[in-house]
Amino acid sequence: MDYQTTGQREVLRDKLVDDEHQLVNLNALGRSYVARLMFPQGIATFHVALDFARLLRKRDRVKSLTVNLASAYADSGNTGESYKHYTQALSLARQRTDPGQVITPLNGLAGCYRRHGKLVESLEAIDEAVAVARATHSKQLAELLLNAARYYLDRNDYATAEDHLAQADQLIGADRRVLCGRHLDATAEMWLRRGEPGRARTYAERAVYISRWSSASRACSSRRARRWRRHTFGRATWTAPAKRSNSPRAAAIGSPRPGSRPSRSNTCRSAPTSP
């Protein structure tokens, strides 16, 4: 969300009369602050919106705002407050008739447990989220499978992690490049942990390359590049692949022609199984 939109919502904050419009604007403003890494402002805005929603007895709004507040705390590094609000959101979600309401709070709680090193609890939460997503045919299933794969990697359960990655691969569409990059990134991490740095490098290069083509994930691409540079393969440290290359190595990993955008055929499923 750009600065102009944030500024416009700040102006609207004091001008809107309709209660529902005020809640919508406050929620969007809070998300805008968080997107710009202005966590104190975002958290404060979500608190104001949440208090207002409780005053109006808007139960659905209370639940969604509690989730957004928990997510903002998580992004700011405050896992304790994030856990507290995800727990509240889950309690509210379990009171609703739609079983899919529990998916996002469970996913958030799994992340909190993982950050605290509680691997058993994190797997219980993410497994329940995956099961509900399957039952309700949720569009979040692919993302949940990717998260679950990482949690199983934490337990060194490579077989289950690989199975989750394969399932996620079948669900990720060509237009969902952020998830596609995450899929390749998780696969790279799996091969690295299994002691096969050559395979890991191949998937890592594809993850960074694909992320670069998505304006929504440029920051994610930079984080991937920095993280994979920190991993060493033998005695050589990995560096980001060149944007254009006609080398045999580039051809081997399926790099598209210079100037072309990656298609579905050379994204998630294109990375080879050997370096």
SULQUITA-V829397 format. One record per residue. N is the residue number from 1. RES is the residue in three letters. SS is DSSP state (~ for helix, > for strand, _ for the rest). PSI is psi as a letter, one per 30 degrees, with the letter a starting at -180 (none if undefined). NEAR is the number of other ideal C-beta (glycine too) atoms within 8 Angstrom. Layout:
N_RES_SS_PSI_NEAR ; N_RES_SS_PSI_NEAR
//
This chain:
1_MET___k_8 ; 2_ASP___l_5 ; 3_TYR_~_e_6 ; 4_GLN_~_e_6 ; 5_THR_~_e_9 ; 6_THR_~_e_13 ; 7_GLY_~_e_8 ; 8_GLN_~_e_8 ; 9_ARG_~_e_12 ; 10_GLU_~_e_8 ; 11_VAL_~_e_8 ; 12_LEU_~_f_9 ; 13_ARG___e_11 ; 14_ASP___g_5 ; 15_LYS___f_6 ; 16_LEU___k_9 ; 17_VAL___e_5 ; 18_ASP___k_6 ; 19_ASP_~_e_7 ; 20_GLU_~_e_6 ; 21_HIS_~_e_9 ; 22_GLN_~_e_12 ; 23_LEU_~_e_15 ; 24_VAL_~_e_8 ; 25_ASN_~_e_12 ; 26_LEU_~_e_14 ; 27_ASN_~_e_14 ; 28_ALA_~_e_10 ; 29_LEU_~_e_13 ; 30_GLY_~_e_16 ; 31_ARG_~_e_11 ; 32_SER_~_e_13 ; 33_TYR_~_e_13 ; 34_VAL_~_e_13 ; 35_ALA_~_f_7 ; 36_ARG___g_9 ; 37_LEU___g_5 ; 38_MET___i_8 ; 39_PHE_~_e_11 ; 40_PRO_~_e_6 ; 41_GLN_~_e_8 ; 42_GLY_~_e_14 ; 43_ILE_~_e_13 ; 44_ALA_~_e_8 ; 45_THR_~_e_12 ; 46_PHE_~_e_15 ; 47_HIS_~_e_9 ; 48_VAL_~_e_9 ; 49_ALA_~_e_14 ; 50_LEU_~_e_12 ; 51_ASP_~_e_8 ; 52_PHE_~_e_12 ; 53_ALA_~_e_12 ; 54_ARG_~_e_9 ; 55_LEU_~_e_6 ; 56_LEU_~_f_9 ; 57_ARG___h_5 ; 58_LYS___j_9 ; 59_ARG_~_e_7 ; 60_ASP_~_e_6 ; 61_ARG_~_e_12 ; 62_VAL_~_e_12 ; 63_LYS_~_e_13 ; 64_SER_~_e_9 ; 65_LEU_~_e_14 ; 66_THR_~_e_13 ; 67_VAL_~_e_14 ; 68_ASN_~_e_12 ; 69_LEU_~_e_14 ; 70_ALA_~_e_18 ; 71_SER_~_e_11 ; 72_ALA_~_e_14 ; 73_TYR_~_e_13 ; 74_ALA_~_e_13 ; 75_ASP_~_e_8 ; 76_SER_~_f_8 ; 77_GLY___g_5 ; 78_ASN___i_8 ; 79_THR_~_e_11 ; 80_GLY_~_e_6 ; 81_GLU_~_e_9 ; 82_SER_~_e_14 ; 83_TYR_~_e_12 ; 84_LYS_~_e_9 ; 85_HIS_~_e_13 ; 86_TYR_~_e_14 ; 87_THR_~_e_10 ; 88_GLN_~_e_10 ; 89_ALA_~_e_15 ; 90_LEU_~_e_12 ; 91_SER_~_e_8 ; 92_LEU_~_e_12 ; 93_ALA_~_e_12 ; 94_ARG_~_f_8 ; 95_GLN___f_5 ; 96_ARG___l_8 ; 97_THR___f_2 ; 98_ASP___j_5 ; 99_PRO_~_f_7 ; 100_GLY_~_f_9 ; 101_GLN_~_f_10 ; 102_VAL_~_f_13 ; 103_ILE_~_e_14 ; 104_THR_~_e_11 ; 105_PRO_~_e_14 ; 106_LEU_~_e_14 ; 107_ASN_~_e_15 ; 108_GLY_~_e_15 ; 109_LEU_~_e_13 ; 110_ALA_~_e_16 ; 111_GLY_~_e_11 ; 112_CYS_~_e_13 ; 113_TYR_~_e_12 ; 114_ARG_~_e_12 ; 115_ARG_~_f_7 ; 116_HIS___g_8 ; 117_GLY___g_5 ; 118_LYS___i_8 ; 119_LEU_~_e_11 ; 120_VAL_~_e_6 ; 121_GLU_~_e_9 ; 122_SER_~_e_14 ; 123_LEU_~_e_13 ; 124_GLU_~_e_8 ; 125_ALA_~_e_13 ; 126_ILE_~_e_15 ; 127_ASP_~_e_9 ; 128_GLU_~_e_10 ; 129_ALA_~_e_15 ; 130_VAL_~_e_12 ; 131_ALA_~_e_8 ; 132_VAL_~_e_14 ; 133_ALA_~_e_14 ; 134_ARG_~_e_9 ; 135_ALA_~_e_7 ; 136_THR_~_g_9 ; 137_HIS___h_6 ; 138_SER___k_11 ; 139_LYS___f_4 ; 140_GLN___f_11 ; 141_LEU_~_e_12 ; 142_ALA_~_e_12 ; 143_GLU_~_e_10 ; 144_LEU_~_e_15 ; 145_LEU_~_e_14 ; 146_LEU_~_e_15 ; 147_ASN_~_e_12 ; 148_ALA_~_e_13 ; 149_ALA_~_e_16 ; 150_ARG_~_e_11 ; 151_TYR_~_e_14 ; 152_TYR_~_e_13 ; 153_LEU_~_e_14 ; 154_ASP_~_f_9 ; 155_ARG___g_8 ; 156_ASN___g_6 ; 157_ASP___i_8 ; 158_TYR_~_e_11 ; 159_ALA_~_e_6 ; 160_THR_~_e_9 ; 161_ALA_~_e_13 ; 162_GLU_~_e_10 ; 163_ASP_~_e_8 ; 164_HIS_~_e_13 ; 165_LEU_~_e_15 ; 166_ALA_~_e_8 ; 167_GLN_~_e_9 ; 168_ALA_~_e_14 ; 169_ASP_~_e_10 ; 170_GLN_~_f_6 ; 171_LEU_~_f_9 ; 172_ILE___k_11 ; 173_GLY___l_6 ; 174_ALA___f_6 ; 175_ASP___g_4 ; 176_ARG___i_9 ; 177_ARG_~_f_13 ; 178_VAL_~_e_11 ; 179_LEU_~_e_12 ; 180_CYS_~_e_12 ; 181_GLY_~_e_17 ; 182_ARG_~_e_11 ; 183_HIS_~_e_14 ; 184_LEU_~_e_16 ; 185_ASP_~_e_12 ; 186_ALA_~_e_13 ; 187_THR_~_e_11 ; 188_ALA_~_e_16 ; 189_GLU_~_e_11 ; 190_MET_~_e_15 ; 191_TRP_~_e_12 ; 192_LEU_~_e_11 ; 193_ARG_~_f_9 ; 194_ARG___g_7 ; 195_GLY___g_5 ; 196_GLU___i_8 ; 197_PRO_~_f_11 ; 198_GLY_~_e_9 ; 199_ARG_~_e_12 ; 200_ALA_~_e_15 ; 201_ARG_~_e_13 ; 202_THR_~_e_13 ; 203_TYR_~_e_14 ; 204_ALA_~_e_15 ; 205_GLU_~_e_11 ; 206_ARG_~_e_14 ; 207_ALA_~_e_14 ; 208_VAL_~_e_15 ; 209_TYR_~_e_11 ; 210_ILE_~_e_14 ; 211_SER_~_e_15 ; 212_ARG_~_f_9 ; 213_TRP___f_8 ; 214_SER___j_12 ; 215_SER_~_f_4 ; 216_ALA_~_f_5 ; 217_SER_~_g_11 ; 218_ARG_~_e_10 ; 219_ALA_~_e_6 ; 220_CYS_~_e_10 ; 221_SER_~_e_13 ; 222_SER_~_e_8 ; 223_ARG_~_e_8 ; 224_ARG_~_e_14 ; 225_ALA_~_e_10 ; 226_ARG_~_e_8 ; 227_ARG_~_e_8 ; 228_TRP_~_f_12 ; 229_ARG_~_f_10 ; 230_ARG_~_f_7 ; 231_HIS___k_12 ; 232_THR_>_k_8 ; 233_PHE_>_j_10 ; 234_GLY___b_5 ; 235_ARG___f_3 ; 236_ALA_>_k_6 ; 237_THR_>_k_8 ; 238_TRP___k_10 ; 239_THR___l_5 ; 240_ALA___k_7 ; 241_PRO___l_10 ; 242_ALA___l_6 ; 243_LYS___e_6 ; 244_ARG___k_5 ; 245_SER___k_9 ; 246_ASN___g_5 ; 247_SER___l_6 ; 248_PRO_~_e_5 ; 249_ARG_~_e_7 ; 250_ALA_~_e_11 ; 251_ALA_~_e_9 ; 252_ALA_~_e_7 ; 253_ILE___g_11 ; 254_GLY___h_10 ; 255_SER___k_8 ; 256_PRO___l_8 ; 257_ARG___k_4 ; 258_PRO___k_5 ; 259_GLY___f_3 ; 260_SER___l_6 ; 261_ARG___k_5 ; 262_PRO___k_10 ; 263_SER___l_8 ; 264_ARG_~_e_7 ; 265_SER_~_f_6 ; 266_ASN_~_h_8 ; 267_THR___c_14 ; 268_CYS___e_10 ; 269_ARG___g_6 ; 270_SER___f_9 ; 271_ALA___k_12 ; 272_PRO___l_9 ; 273_THR___f_4 ; 274_SER___l_5 ; 275_PRO___none_6
//
